Amino acid sequence: MNQTIELLNRLVSGRGYSCVRKDELGLAAGHHYLKRLFEHFSFDFVFDVGANNGQYAHLIRKDIGFNDHILSVEPIPDIARKLIEKSRHDPHWSIHEAALDATSGSADFNIMVGHEFSSLMAPSGEFDGKFHGQQKIKETIRVNLETLDDLFRSQEAEFGFKKPFIKLDTQGTELRVLDAAGYALARIPAIQIEVSFQVIYEGAPDISESIRFMADRGFSLSGLFANNRGHFPRLIEMDAVFIKSSLLGELP
């Protein structure tokens, strides 16, 4: 099936069309948005925070066409080691093993049955079983904590980037991370975070709180798109891109 879609895309791409599976229409719309975003801002560095298996790094490298440096941040040691192996043939992709939070230090980290749901937060009992058992705590490990500002400053000193982009997927703690990241937020034109329509972690914000939080810090919602094939019929979460409000007047 994938080979058929690739063949069809080669036939129609020159006319401004693309072929996608029906169950990937939402994902394709998000990829199209990101491609436009990256083309407009010409980002020269990407923070891929909450890297998991490197899906986002692969997306922006292969589908979006981003060629500059990617820093993937992942707290689970086994996954971080696998990412290091994957990155060996890409000199512009580095891996950093840590969890980001409001303060540095160490903390207990919940590894879920489905490790993409792993978080510093505990899963909400309201959503117990809604992900076919994937959001159950499998084990708890101790991880190193860093702040986004400290990580940002260290990478800025090393790479000297001018237009960084941050994708932040920390399973419920995104606003907690950003609340302590005034230095970074002052220096980025756009940021991508996961937002919740249904709260799946204890104490995590919903989408209205996320929009207000970003607006208070000078960012406007620009894009909202699927980050998975969907949880029909209940909408649970999506990815959102916020652009610095002061830049909106400069956009075509």
Backbone as numpy.savetxt, mean C-alpha at the origin, in Angstrom:
# Nx Ny Nz CAx CAy CAz Cx Cy Cz
-5.62 -19.26 -20.14 -6.44 -18.05 -20.14 -5.58 -16.79 -20.14
-4.53 -16.76 -19.31 -3.66 -15.59 -19.25 -2.98 -15.34 -20.59
-2.57 -16.42 -21.27 -1.93 -16.26 -22.57 -2.91 -15.70 -23.59
-4.18 -16.11 -23.51 -5.19 -15.58 -24.42 -5.39 -14.08 -24.20
-5.47 -13.67 -22.93 -5.63 -12.25 -22.61 -4.43 -11.45 -23.08
-3.23 -11.98 -22.90 -2.02 -11.29 -23.36 -2.04 -11.11 -24.87
-2.47 -12.15 -25.59 -2.54 -12.06 -27.06 -3.55 -11.02 -27.49
-4.72 -11.02 -26.85 -5.74 -10.04 -27.19 -5.26 -8.62 -26.89
-4.55 -8.45 -25.80 -4.04 -7.12 -25.45 -3.03 -6.62 -26.47
-2.21 -7.52 -26.98 -1.25 -7.11 -28.01 -1.98 -6.64 -29.26
-3.12 -7.23 -29.54 -3.88 -6.89 -30.74 -4.60 -5.55 -30.61
-5.06 -5.21 -29.39 -5.92 -4.03 -29.25 -5.27 -2.87 -28.53
-4.10 -3.09 -27.89 -3.52 -2.03 -27.06 -3.18 -0.78 -27.86
-2.82 -0.94 -29.12 -2.48 0.21 -29.95 -3.66 1.11 -30.24
-4.86 0.62 -30.01 -6.06 1.40 -30.25 -6.66 1.95 -28.95
-5.91 1.83 -27.87 -6.36 2.38 -26.61 -7.28 1.47 -25.81
-7.28 0.18 -26.13 -8.12 -0.78 -25.42 -7.25 -1.77 -24.66
-7.86 -2.46 -23.69 -7.20 -3.57 -23.02 -8.26 -4.59 -22.66
-7.84 -5.84 -22.54 -8.75 -6.93 -22.20 -8.46 -7.40 -20.77
-9.51 -7.52 -19.96 -9.35 -8.00 -18.59 -10.47 -8.98 -18.29
-10.21 -9.86 -17.32 -11.25 -10.76 -16.84 -12.33 -9.94 -16.13
-13.56 -10.42 -16.17 -14.65 -9.69 -15.52 -14.40 -9.48 -14.04
-13.81 -10.50 -13.37 -13.61 -10.37 -11.93 -12.41 -9.50 -11.58
-11.71 -8.96 -12.59 -10.57 -8.09 -12.35 -10.81 -6.67 -12.86
-12.07 -6.34 -13.18 -12.37 -5.00 -13.70 -12.01 -3.92 -12.68
-12.34 -4.15 -11.40 -12.02 -3.17 -10.37 -10.53 -2.98 -10.21
-9.78 -4.07 -10.24 -8.33 -3.99 -10.14 -7.75 -3.25 -11.33
-8.27 -3.52 -12.52 -7.76 -2.87 -13.73 -7.98 -1.36 -13.67
-9.13 -0.94 -13.14 -9.40 0.50 -13.01 -8.38 1.15 -12.08
-8.05 0.46 -10.98 -7.04 0.98 -10.06 -5.68 1.08 -10.71
-5.31 0.08 -11.49 -4.01 0.10 -12.17 -3.95 1.26 -13.17
-5.06 1.51 -13.86 -5.11 2.63 -14.82 -4.92 3.95 -14.09
-5.59 4.10 -12.95 -5.44 5.32 -12.16 -4.00 5.51 -11.72
-3.38 4.45 -11.18 -2.00 4.56 -10.70 -1.04 4.91 -11.83
-1.28 4.35 -13.00 -0.41 4.66 -14.14 -0.47 6.15 -14.47
-1.67 6.72 -14.47 -1.82 8.15 -14.72 -1.15 8.97 -13.62
-1.31 8.53 -12.37 -0.73 9.24 -11.23 0.80 9.26 -11.34
1.39 8.10 -11.61 2.85 8.01 -11.70 3.38 8.80 -12.90
2.65 8.80 -14.00 3.08 9.55 -15.17 3.04 11.05 -14.90
2.03 11.49 -14.17 1.91 12.93 -13.91 2.97 13.43 -12.94
3.17 12.72 -11.83 4.05 13.23 -10.79 5.52 12.85 -10.99
5.79 11.86 -11.83 7.19 11.42 -12.06 7.89 11.14 -10.73
7.29 10.31 -9.90 7.89 9.96 -8.62 9.28 9.36 -8.84
10.21 9.65 -7.91 11.57 9.11 -8.05 11.92 8.15 -6.92
10.95 7.80 -6.06 11.19 6.85 -4.98 9.84 6.39 -4.46
9.71 5.10 -4.16 8.45 4.58 -3.62 8.71 3.83 -2.31
8.00 4.23 -1.27 7.97 3.48 -0.01 6.81 2.50 -0.09
7.12 1.23 -0.14 6.10 0.17 -0.20 5.99 -0.43 1.20
5.18 0.21 2.04 5.10 -0.16 3.45 3.96 -1.17 3.66
4.31 -2.32 4.21 3.38 -3.43 4.27 3.47 -4.21 2.98
4.69 -4.67 2.68 4.98 -5.23 1.35 4.37 -6.59 1.11
4.14 -7.36 2.17 3.65 -8.73 2.04 4.58 -9.49 1.08
4.06 -10.10 0.05 4.90 -10.89 -0.86 5.50 -10.08 -2.00
5.37 -8.76 -1.93 5.95 -7.92 -2.98 5.01 -7.65 -4.13
3.70 -7.85 -3.91 2.74 -7.65 -4.99 2.75 -6.22 -5.52
2.84 -5.25 -4.60 2.79 -3.85 -5.04 4.05 -3.47 -5.80
5.20 -3.93 -5.32 6.45 -3.65 -6.03 6.41 -4.22 -7.44
5.88 -5.43 -7.56 5.76 -6.06 -8.87 4.81 -5.27 -9.77
3.69 -4.82 -9.20 2.72 -4.05 -9.97 3.31 -2.78 -10.53
3.94 -1.97 -9.67 4.42 -0.68 -10.17 5.65 -0.84 -11.07
6.39 -1.92 -10.89 7.55 -2.15 -11.75 7.12 -2.68 -13.13
6.26 -3.69 -13.14 5.91 -4.38 -14.39 4.74 -3.73 -15.12
3.69 -3.35 -14.38 2.48 -2.83 -15.03 2.45 -1.31 -15.12
2.97 -0.64 -14.12 2.94 0.82 -14.11 4.17 1.40 -14.81
5.27 0.66 -14.81 6.47 1.11 -15.50 7.38 1.99 -14.68
7.30 1.87 -13.36 8.17 2.67 -12.48 9.57 2.06 -12.46
10.59 2.86 -12.76 11.95 2.33 -12.89 12.92 2.79 -11.82
12.49 3.69 -10.93 13.39 4.18 -9.89 13.32 3.27 -8.65
13.83 3.75 -7.53 14.03 2.86 -6.38 12.73 2.59 -5.62
12.59 1.33 -5.20 11.48 0.89 -4.36 12.06 0.36 -3.05
11.54 0.84 -1.94 11.88 0.29 -0.63 10.66 -0.45 -0.10
10.74 -1.77 0.01 9.65 -2.57 0.54 9.89 -2.85 2.02
8.91 -2.49 2.85 9.02 -2.63 4.30 8.06 -3.74 4.75
8.62 -4.75 5.41 7.83 -5.92 5.81 8.30 -6.42 7.17
7.39 -6.58 8.16 7.80 -6.95 9.51 7.99 -8.45 9.76
7.38 -9.32 8.96 7.45 -10.76 9.22 8.76 -11.31 8.68
9.63 -11.84 9.53 10.98 -12.24 9.11 11.01 -13.22 7.93
10.17 -14.25 7.96 10.18 -15.24 6.88 9.82 -14.61 5.55
8.85 -13.72 5.55 8.45 -13.06 4.30 9.51 -12.08 3.85
10.12 -11.37 4.81 11.19 -10.43 4.46 12.35 -11.16 3.78
12.69 -12.35 4.29 13.78 -13.12 3.67 13.42 -13.53 2.23
12.17 -13.90 2.02 11.74 -14.27 0.67 11.79 -13.06 -0.26
11.43 -11.89 0.27 11.51 -10.67 -0.53 12.94 -10.35 -0.92
13.86 -10.57 -0.01 15.28 -10.33 -0.32 15.72 -11.20 -1.49
15.28 -12.46 -1.48 15.59 -13.36 -2.60 15.00 -12.84 -3.90
13.73 -12.40 -3.84 13.07 -11.90 -5.04 13.74 -10.65 -5.60
14.31 -9.85 -4.71 14.87 -8.56 -5.13 16.32 -8.65 -5.62
16.93 -9.82 -5.55 18.35 -9.94 -5.86 18.70 -9.48 -7.28
17.79 -9.65 -8.20 18.07 -9.30 -9.60 17.56 -7.91 -9.97
17.12 -7.16 -8.96 16.65 -5.79 -9.20 17.46 -4.84 -8.32
18.46 -4.17 -8.88 19.34 -3.32 -8.07 18.64 -2.09 -7.49
17.44 -1.80 -7.97 16.70 -0.63 -7.49 15.52 -1.04 -6.61
15.63 -2.21 -5.99 14.60 -2.68 -5.07 15.29 -3.18 -3.80
15.02 -2.54 -2.68 15.63 -2.96 -1.41 14.54 -3.32 -0.41
14.92 -4.15 0.58 13.98 -4.68 1.56 14.40 -4.23 2.95
13.41 -3.84 3.75 13.68 -3.38 5.11 12.73 -4.12 6.05
13.29 -4.85 7.00 12.46 -5.64 7.91 12.11 -4.81 9.15
10.86 -4.38 9.24 10.38 -3.59 10.39 8.88 -3.40 10.25
8.26 -3.03 11.37 6.87 -2.57 11.36 6.88 -1.08 11.68
6.09 -0.31 10.98 6.01 1.12 11.26 4.89 1.39 12.26
5.14 2.36 13.13 4.13 2.72 14.13 4.38 4.16 14.56
3.67 4.61 15.57 3.79 5.99 16.03 5.09 6.23 16.79
5.68 5.17 17.35 6.93 5.28 18.09 7.85 4.13 17.69
9.12 4.30 17.96 10.08 3.23 17.70 10.20 2.34 18.93
10.79 1.17 18.75 10.95 0.23 19.85 10.65 -1.18 19.40
9.80 -1.88 20.11 9.38 -3.23 19.73 7.97 -3.46 20.22
7.28 -4.44 19.63 5.90 -4.72 20.01 5.52 -6.10 19.55
4.44 -6.64 20.13 3.89 -7.90 19.67 3.15 -7.68 18.36
3.34 -8.62 17.44 2.75 -8.52 16.11 1.98 -9.80 15.84
0.72 -9.65 15.43 -0.15 -10.80 15.20 -0.04 -11.31 13.77
0.46 -12.53 13.63 0.50 -13.16 12.31 -0.79 -13.97 12.15
-1.55 -13.62 11.13 -2.83 -14.28 10.90 -2.66 -15.52 10.03
-3.69 -16.34 9.99 -3.68 -17.52 9.12 -3.43 -17.09 7.68
-4.11 -16.05 7.24 -3.80 -15.41 5.96 -2.85 -14.27 6.25
-1.55 -14.46 5.97 -0.55 -13.50 6.49 -0.73 -12.09 5.95
-1.50 -11.92 4.85 -1.74 -10.56 4.36 -2.60 -9.76 5.33
-3.26 -10.43 6.28 -4.07 -9.75 7.30 -3.28 -9.48 8.59
-2.03 -9.86 8.65 -1.22 -9.72 9.87 -1.11 -8.25 10.27
-1.12 -7.99 11.59 -1.21 -6.61 12.05 -0.74 -6.47 13.48
-0.40 -5.24 13.84 -0.16 -4.90 15.25 -1.47 -4.90 16.02
-2.58 -4.81 15.30 -3.91 -4.77 15.93 -4.51 -6.18 15.98
-5.48 -6.34 16.87 -6.22 -7.60 16.95 -7.42 -7.54 16.01
-7.80 -8.66 15.43 -8.97 -8.66 14.54 -10.26 -8.37 15.29
-11.17 -7.69 14.62 -12.45 -7.38 15.23 -13.32 -8.63 15.27
-13.93 -8.88 16.42 -14.81 -10.03 16.55 -16.02 -9.96 15.64
-16.40 -8.73 15.25 -17.56 -8.54 14.38 -17.36 -9.23 13.04
-16.10 -9.33 12.61 -15.82 -9.91 11.30 -15.22 -11.30 11.40
-15.37 -11.94 12.52 -14.86 -13.28 12.71 -15.48 -14.23 11.68
-14.62 -14.86 10.87 -15.08 -15.84 9.89 -15.46 -15.27 8.54
-15.51 -13.93 8.40 -15.92 -13.35 7.13 -14.88 -13.56 6.02
-13.65 -13.89 6.40 -12.61 -14.15 5.40 -12.23 -15.63 5.40
-13.20 -16.48 5.63 -13.00 -17.93 5.59 -11.87 -18.37 6.53
-11.79 -17.75 7.69 -10.81 -18.13 8.69 -9.44 -17.51 8.49
-9.26 -16.67 7.47 -7.95 -16.10 7.19 -7.54 -15.04 8.21
-8.51 -14.43 8.87 -8.20 -13.35 9.82 -8.17 -13.87 11.26
-7.69 -15.07 11.44 -7.49 -15.65 12.77 -6.02 -15.53 13.14
-5.74 -15.23 14.42 -4.36 -15.13 14.87 -3.74 -16.53 14.90
-2.67 -16.69 14.14 -1.95 -17.97 14.08 -0.85 -18.01 15.14
-0.11 -16.91 15.24 0.94 -16.78 16.25 1.25 -15.31 16.46
1.92 -15.01 17.56 2.33 -13.64 17.85 3.84 -13.61 18.02
4.49 -12.68 17.33 5.94 -12.55 17.40 6.31 -11.13 17.84
7.54 -10.97 18.26 8.05 -9.65 18.63 8.74 -9.05 17.41
8.39 -7.81 17.07 8.99 -7.17 15.90 9.56 -5.81 16.28
10.51 -5.34 15.48 11.07 -4.01 15.65 10.10 -2.97 15.10
9.95 -1.87 15.84 9.11 -0.76 15.41 9.97 0.42 15.01
9.57 1.09 13.93 10.20 2.34 13.51 9.12 3.33 13.16
9.45 4.60 13.18 8.49 5.61 12.72 8.74 5.89 11.24
7.70 6.32 10.57 7.84 6.68 9.15 8.81 7.83 8.98
8.78 8.80 9.89 9.70 9.94 9.77 11.16 9.49 9.84
11.49 8.60 10.77 12.87 8.13 10.88 13.28 7.38 9.62
12.40 6.51 9.12 12.70 5.77 7.90 12.83 6.71 6.72
11.93 7.68 6.63 11.95 8.65 5.54 13.28 9.42 5.53
13.68 9.91 6.69 14.92 10.69 6.76 16.13 9.86 6.35
16.20 8.61 6.78 17.35 7.77 6.45 17.43 7.51 4.95
16.28 7.26 4.33 16.28 7.01 2.88 16.52 8.28 2.08
16.02 9.39 2.58 16.26 10.68 1.93 17.75 11.01 1.93
18.41 10.73 3.04 19.84 10.99 3.13 20.63 10.10 2.18
20.18 8.86 2.01 20.90 7.91 1.17 20.64 8.13 -0.32
19.39 8.41 -0.68 19.03 8.45 -2.11 18.78 9.85 -2.65
18.56 10.82 -1.78 18.38 12.20 -2.23 17.17 12.40 -3.13
16.08 11.66 -2.90 14.91 11.78 -3.76 14.24 13.14 -3.60
13.48 13.52 -4.62 12.77 14.80 -4.62 11.25 14.63 -4.66
10.78 13.53 -5.27 9.34 13.30 -5.38 9.00 11.88 -4.92
9.00 11.64 -3.62 8.71 10.29 -3.12 7.20 10.03 -3.07
6.85 8.78 -3.16 5.46 8.33 -3.04 5.41 7.27 -1.96
4.37 7.31 -1.13 4.24 6.33 -0.05 2.96 5.52 -0.23
3.11 4.22 -0.29 1.97 3.30 -0.22 2.02 2.67 1.15
0.95 2.85 1.92 0.94 2.43 3.31 -0.22 1.45 3.52
0.13 0.19 3.78 -0.87 -0.85 4.02 -0.45 -1.62 5.27
-0.82 -1.09 6.43 -0.37 -1.67 7.70 -1.53 -2.30 8.49
-2.60 -2.62 7.78 -3.71 -3.37 8.37 -4.27 -2.72 9.64
-4.80 -1.51 9.46 -5.51 -0.84 10.54 -4.77 0.26 11.25
-3.43 0.31 11.12 -2.66 1.31 11.87 -2.19 2.47 11.00
-2.71 2.60 9.79 -2.22 3.62 8.86 -2.25 5.03 9.45
-3.37 5.41 10.05 -3.47 6.77 10.58 -2.56 6.97 11.79
-2.36 5.93 12.55 -1.45 5.99 13.70 -0.02 6.25 13.21
0.35 5.61 12.13 1.68 5.82 11.55 1.81 7.25 11.03
0.80 7.71 10.30 0.86 9.04 9.68 0.77 10.17 10.70
0.10 9.93 11.81 -0.06 10.98 12.82 1.29 11.39 13.41
2.26 10.48 13.35 3.59 10.78 13.89 4.59 11.08 12.77
4.08 11.38 11.57 4.97 11.52 10.40 4.84 12.89 9.75
4.90 13.94 10.56 4.77 15.28 10.02 5.86 15.64 9.02
7.08 15.17 9.27 8.20 15.47 8.36 7.94 14.86 6.98
7.53 13.59 6.95 7.28 12.91 5.68 6.09 13.52 4.95
5.00 13.77 5.66 3.79 14.30 5.01 4.04 15.67 4.40
4.96 16.43 4.95 5.26 17.74 4.40 6.04 17.65 3.10
6.56 16.48 2.78 7.48 16.33 1.66 7.00 15.39 0.56
5.79 14.90 0.66 5.28 14.00 -0.38 4.07 14.64 -1.06
3.96 14.47 -2.38 2.81 15.02 -3.09 1.56 14.14 -3.01
1.76 12.82 -2.79 0.61 11.91 -2.79 0.94 10.68 -1.95
-0.13 10.08 -1.41 0.05 8.89 -0.57 -1.12 7.95 -0.79
-0.84 6.67 -0.79 -1.87 5.64 -0.95 -2.00 4.85 0.35
-3.24 4.76 0.85 -3.49 3.98 2.06 -4.71 3.09 1.85
-4.82 2.06 2.67 -6.00 1.21 2.65 -7.05 1.83 3.57
-8.30 1.92 3.10 -9.37 2.50 3.90 -10.48 1.45 4.09
-11.15 1.52 5.23 -12.13 0.51 5.62 -13.55 1.06 5.59
-14.43 0.34 4.92 -15.86 0.61 4.99 -16.48 -0.17 6.14
-15.89 -1.31 6.45 -16.26 -2.12 7.61 -14.97 -2.34 8.41
-14.97 -1.98 9.66 -13.75 -2.06 10.47 -13.47 -3.52 10.83
-12.31 -4.01 10.41 -11.98 -5.42 10.65 -10.89 -5.61 11.70
-10.43 -4.50 12.31 -9.47 -4.57 13.41 -9.99 -3.73 14.57
-9.75 -4.20 15.78 -10.21 -3.48 16.96 -9.56 -2.11 17.05
-10.38 -1.05 17.08 -9.87 0.30 17.23 -9.41 0.96 15.96
-9.54 0.30 14.81 -9.11 0.89 13.54 -10.14 1.90 13.05
-9.72 2.89 12.24 -10.66 3.90 11.74 -11.46 3.39 10.54
-12.61 4.02 10.30 -13.34 3.73 9.07 -13.00 4.79 8.03
-13.60 4.68 6.85 -13.20 5.55 5.74 -13.48 7.02 6.04
-14.58 7.33 6.73 -14.88 8.74 7.02 -13.81 9.35 7.93
-13.34 8.58 8.89 -12.27 9.07 9.77 -10.98 9.28 8.98
-10.70 8.37 8.04 -9.47 8.48 7.23 -9.51 9.73 6.36
-10.66 10.02 5.75 -10.78 11.19 4.89 -10.62 12.47 5.71
-11.25 12.53 6.87 -11.12 13.72 7.73 -9.68 13.90 8.20
-9.06 12.80 8.58 -7.68 12.86 9.05 -6.77 13.43 7.97
-6.89 12.93 6.75 -6.03 13.40 5.66 -6.34 14.85 5.29
-7.62 15.21 5.32 -8.00 16.59 5.01 -7.39 17.55 6.03
-7.39 17.17 7.29 -6.81 18.01 8.33 -5.31 18.22 8.13
-4.69 17.33 7.38 -3.26 17.43 7.13 -2.95 17.92 5.71
-3.97 18.45 5.05 -3.77 19.11 3.76 -3.81 18.20 2.55
-4.50 17.06 2.64 -4.58 16.14 1.52 -6.04 15.91 1.12
-6.28 15.83 -0.18 -7.61 15.60 -0.72 -7.70 14.23 -1.36
-8.85 13.58 -1.21 -9.06 12.28 -1.83 -9.07 12.43 -3.35
-8.26 11.62 -4.02 -8.15 11.70 -5.48 -8.61 10.41 -6.16
-8.26 9.27 -5.58 -8.61 8.00 -6.19 -9.10 7.00 -5.17
-10.08 6.19 -5.55 -10.62 5.15 -4.68 -10.90 3.94 -5.56
-10.22 2.83 -5.26 -10.32 1.68 -6.16 -10.11 0.37 -5.41
-10.51 -0.72 -6.04 -10.43 -2.04 -5.42 -8.98 -2.46 -5.22
-8.72 -3.15 -4.11 -7.39 -3.72 -3.88 -7.45 -5.25 -3.86
-8.59 -5.78 -4.26 -8.76 -7.23 -4.37 -9.92 -7.47 -5.31
-10.28 -8.74 -5.50 -11.36 -9.05 -6.43 -12.75 -8.79 -5.85
-12.80 -8.27 -4.63 -14.07 -7.84 -4.06 -14.62 -8.79 -3.02
-15.47 -8.26 -2.16 -16.12 -9.04 -1.12 -17.63 -8.93 -1.30
-18.08 -9.08 -2.54 -19.50 -8.94 -2.88 -20.36 -9.86 -2.01
-21.49 -9.36 -1.52 -22.09 -8.05 -1.80 -21.72 -6.97 -0.79
-20.96 -7.31 0.24 -20.59 -6.32 1.25 -19.25 -5.69 0.91
-19.22 -4.35 0.81 -17.98 -3.63 0.56 -17.22 -3.49 1.88
-16.00 -3.99 1.93 -15.24 -4.02 3.18 -14.09 -3.01 3.17
-13.26 -3.04 2.14 -12.11 -2.13 2.11 -11.70 -1.84 0.68
-11.02 -0.71 0.50 -10.49 -0.32 -0.80 -9.17 0.42 -0.57
-8.48 0.73 -1.65 -7.30 1.58 -1.57 -7.69 3.00 -1.95
-7.10 3.97 -1.29 -7.38 5.37 -1.56 -6.08 6.12 -1.77
-6.07 7.03 -2.73 -4.92 7.90 -2.95 -5.32 9.33 -2.60
-4.51 9.96 -1.78 -4.72 11.35 -1.37 -3.60 12.20 -1.96
-3.98 13.31 -2.58 -3.02 14.25 -3.17 -2.99 15.52 -2.33
-1.81 16.07 -2.17 -1.69 17.31 -1.40 -2.58 18.38 -2.02
-3.47 18.93 -1.22 -4.50 19.85 -1.73 -3.88 21.06 -2.43
-2.75 21.52 -1.97 -2.12 22.70 -2.56 -1.64 22.45 -3.98
-1.55 21.18 -4.38 -1.09 20.86 -5.73 -2.22 20.70 -6.73
-3.45 20.62 -6.25 -4.57 20.32 -7.15 -4.78 21.39 -8.21
-4.50 22.64 -7.86 -4.65 23.72 -8.84 -3.64 23.63 -9.98
-2.55 22.88 -9.78 -1.53 22.76 -10.80 -1.80 21.60 -11.75
-2.78 20.74 -11.40 -3.04 19.56 -12.22 -3.84 19.95 -13.46
-3.58 19.28 -14.60 -4.32 19.60 -15.82 -5.77 19.17 -15.71
